[in-house]
Amino acid sequence: MLPRPSHEAMVGPELHGVRGSDIRAELMAEAMRAYMQNPNYIKTVAPNVARRIREAVNTHPELRKIIVFN
C-alpha cells in the first residue's frame, strides 16, 4: 500500500485561489486526472472516489463513448 502524505504535505485547490463551489469541481477534476494517469494509484489511495468516477463516467450516455474507467 502506498504511504499517505502527512497533513503538512497535503495541498488543495484553496492554496491556488480556488474558492466556493469550484473547490469540489477542481478536486473531482484532479481525481479524474489521477485515475487516467495511474488507475492503480487512485484505486489504492481513494477506492470510493475511483468507484464513484467509474459509476458516473461509465453510465453517462455521452462520456462512455469517449472513455471507460475499469
Buried (B, 14 or more C-beta within 10 A) or exposed (E): EEEEEEEEEEEEBEEEEBEEEEEEEBBBEEBBEBBEEEBEEBBEBBEEBBEEBBEEBEEEEEEEEEEEBE
